[in-house]
Amino acid sequence: MNRLGKKANETLIEMSLSADGEEYNGPEIISTAGSEIPSSSEQSERKYNLFLKRRLRIDKRHQSKDSIFFRDGVRRIDFVLSYVDDLNKEWEKKLERRKEFESNLQKAGLELETEDKKESEDGKIFFVKIHAPWEVLITYAEVLNIKVPIRENDITPVVENPLDCVLFPLRLPEKVMHPEPDYFTAPFSKDKQELYLINDESTFFSPSMRNRIVNYILTRCPYGTEEGKKKFGIKRLLNNGTYTAAYPLHDCQYWKKASDPNCDSERYTLYMEWARFLRFYKEQPLDLIRKYYGEKIGIYFAWLGFYTEMLFLAAVVGLICFLYGLFTMDENMSSKEICDPAIGGEIIMCPLCDRDCEYWRLNTTCESSQYSHLFDNVATLFFAIFMGIWVTLFLEFWKRRQARLKYEWDLVDFEEEQQQLQLRPEYEAKCTQKKRNPITQEMEPYLPLTSQAVRFCISGATVLFWVSLIIASMIAVIVYRLAVYAAFASLMENTQTLQPISGLLTPQLATSVTASCLNFVIIMILNFFYERIAIWITDMEIPRTHMEYENRLTMKMFLFQFVNYYSSCFYVAFFKGKFVGYPGGYTYMFNRWRNEECDPAGCLIELTTQLTIVMAGKQIWGNIQEAIVPWICNWWGRRKARNNPENLYSRWEQDHDLQTFGALGLFYEYLEMVIQFGFITLFVASFPLAPLLALMNNILEIRVDSWKLTTQYRRPVAAKAHSIGVWQEILNGMAILSVVTNAFIVAFTSDMIPRLVYYYAYSENEDSPMSGYINNSLSVFQISDFPERNKPKENPENFVICRYRDYRYPPDHERKYLHTMQFWHILAAKLAFIIIMEHVVFIVKFFVAWMIPDVPADVKAKIKREKYLTQKILHEYELEKLKERLCQGDKQATEKEFIATEGRMELSRAM
């Protein structure tokens, strides 16, 4: 091996010596005589030649291939296309498409440089590097209405926060938080280049702006006509395999700075200051995120960070409510009576299933009744009301935060209508008919109304089918609950090893836990398939714009996920134990399975179990998908990047080996967080610790998302957005629904209202008003009245009566087994509570929303000030131009323009 290393070093020296002369083509003769490589082994010779070939790939100008510039070291690489030259039957057609496409890119003004496959790591992939020269950038900057600096901001900054000294450990360095000075900006115009602060044409447009412009050209560049239709766009070329990838470059490796002094190494800064978990307590560098990834990704992390901050308050209050339940557990009279051998031990309960189940004593549910008090207590009501107000505060304060970001990120005048005017390339390609746009008066493609109607019908039917499939799967899980309960009861009764934990692990709890786990598995499987179906049917609808596409996909996915994730929780909260009937008159599902009963302590503990398993399982599975899967996929590529010298492993190859973030990358991030938002608002009355779980998950989520975006994914194409879009309306809808669901949970799922009615109307013990409540809440049934279908097979202790959870008259009453007046009093109290709670919370919500303005007063003032100063600068510029024209002799026409411009300036000042 020593001789092999020596020969490789000689090759490097020969190449470096030839750098100033003619191009070096490699050694003429490679002799292996006398070396340690066996001359008789062809495999060893091939390995040796491959080694030499890789060593020969060092550029003759000594330029590192870990570079973001063309070979000349001057022109920046704004985008990279890659393809494999596979010799199959489609090879010629793909070659023609590439030639035509690249020719049209050059006609559009872009400059290309191709890296031969011999230069790639595996010797198979061609890379086409794209550079946008100044003329192209300024042309499309005007088309895309990109705002650029015209003067440094002279508005006095806000007075420092007095808590800054306390919050100092959470702060990041100033140059990380604010990588650029604050400027007054204006939309770029080619005719007014002197107006802008153009110090260096190569750095005037940021890399994110440059890749956005190049991507705009790539998505609209034609590549020929096939089957009588004009074909264009890089997305179609990626789909048909003409190109294998298209992506902008990261500016450096994430674990070290770039060696090129002209590179800002922003990726390295983001990794060190933001993407590492040990920085979880630090604020996020939102301005740097926006500068590197664009506003759309920046606004997502701003929202996620703000949501996490607001969760802190909800988590603290929820923890206090949980601790209240924990500390008052021993004072709970209901669980005391259930656990008392003289009370709960003497109460014989009716069997929980037909024939196979036995009579059981109430005190066997002692432990579960004690644990149910953790969540079913007075603090539950307080926390439900608090969360109704918290969600309003969160949404209103987010609007204010969003308004501030819009000002700081120059998105005040950015209207989504600008994006709506930009048709999707797929829409332009698939719509062959054209009509005149009434606004632009230009001919543009359109989809006939009949075609739209057919596509919407197919789409609606597909969504309805999948929602029905979810409901069917939920019914299947309910049937599982009903079918296995008897098996669990029999197993726990007859298995000696389970006797020590029989008090804690009751048949009800075992059924609930296994059903929740089964339900979670079904949820994940249905999600996997439906995601692909939703994208397919949205593509089939051919939405007109990107915004329309995202909104339609969002509504489809959210509707499905809403039913998929929350249906089981809705069942436990509002249906389980509500339509049971009574012994001798039970209700049955499909006339076969007897409906489930709640635990004597209520169904709230089962709702808590269901919510915990589904919510925690989703968060754990989501983090595995987001972090571990991309890490495994990139492991080999990352290993190559660390073990190969920069000279051999180019920047475009390193990024090519990473995962693709995709156009729907953020969509899935928002969807995950909005589903979590539903868990902590819709059912929070049953589980006060839900906000704490969400807070811990989100602290991890921010760092996982930032880590994978910075280290595991190719750099996404920058995109603009001034809000979180349709997700805002979804959050508003869930906030309103959460008030209703929590009111119903407190009224119908918890035992609070029956206890209050007993306390104030039916208690006979003044010293201990809640004593006797358990006996009062259980009705009496005479065992001899059991029909043969329901009667247990055995009654070894010859019980005469059994008890069941309901308010019905005893067997010796003239209104035998009918509802008592107390039942109707409780029902009236529940309905009254729902109406009162809803109205109180809604009034407070709307009052809070009215009191908090959407845009802070200082931001309004800054927007007006900036608009005035920007107009003044533009008018002064126009005035100077007119003066120059006056001096050049064009007096008559220019004098009128001069007077008009001065008048406009005076009007602007007055306004």
Buried (B, 14 or more C-beta within 10 A) or exposed (E): EEEBEEBBEEBEEEBEEEEEEEEBEEEEEEEBEEBEBEEEEEEBBEEBEEBBEBBBBBBBEEBBBBBBBBBEEEBBBBBBBBBBEEEEEEEEEBEEBBEBBBEBBEEBBBBBBEBEBEBBBEEEBBBBBBBBEEEBBBBBBBEBBBBBBBBEBEEEEEEEEEEEEEEEEEEBEEEBBBBEEBBBBBBBBEEBEEBBBBEEEEEBBBBBBBBBBBBBBBBBBEBBEEEEEEBBBBBBBBEBBBBBBBBBBBBBBBEEBBEBEEBBBBBBBBBBBBBBEEBEEBBBBBBBBBBBBBBBBBBBBBBBBBBBBBBBBBBEBBBEBBEBBEEBBEEBBBBBBBBBEEBBBEBBBBBBBBEBBBBBBBBBBBBBBBBBBBBBBBBBBBBBBBBBBBBBBBBBBBBBBBBBBBBBBBBBBBEEEEBEEBBBBBBBBEBEEEEEEEEEEEEBBBBEEEBEEEBBEEBEEBBEEBBEBBEEBBBEBBBBBBEBBBBBBBEBBEEEEBEEEBBEBBBBBBBBBBBBEBBBEBBBEBBEEBBEBBBEBBEEBBBBBBBBBBBBBBBBBBBBBBBBBBBBBBBBBBBBBEEBBBBBEBEEBEEEBBBBBBBBBBBBBBBBBBBBBBBBBBBEBBBEEBBEEBBEBBEEBBEBBEEBEBBBBBBBBBBBBBBEBEBBBBBBBBBBBBBBBBBBBBBBBBBBBBBBBBBBBBBBBBBBBBBBBBBBBBBBBBBBBBBBBBBBEBBBEBBBBBBBBBBBBBBBBBBBBBBBBBEEEBBEEEEEBBBBBBEBBBBBBBBEBBEEEBBBEEBEEEEEBBBBBBBBBBBEEEEEBEBBEBBEBBBEBBEEBBEEBBEBBBEBBEEBBEEBBEBBEEBEEBBEBBBEBBBBBBBEBBBEBBEEBBEEEEEEEBEEBBEEBEEBBEEBEEE
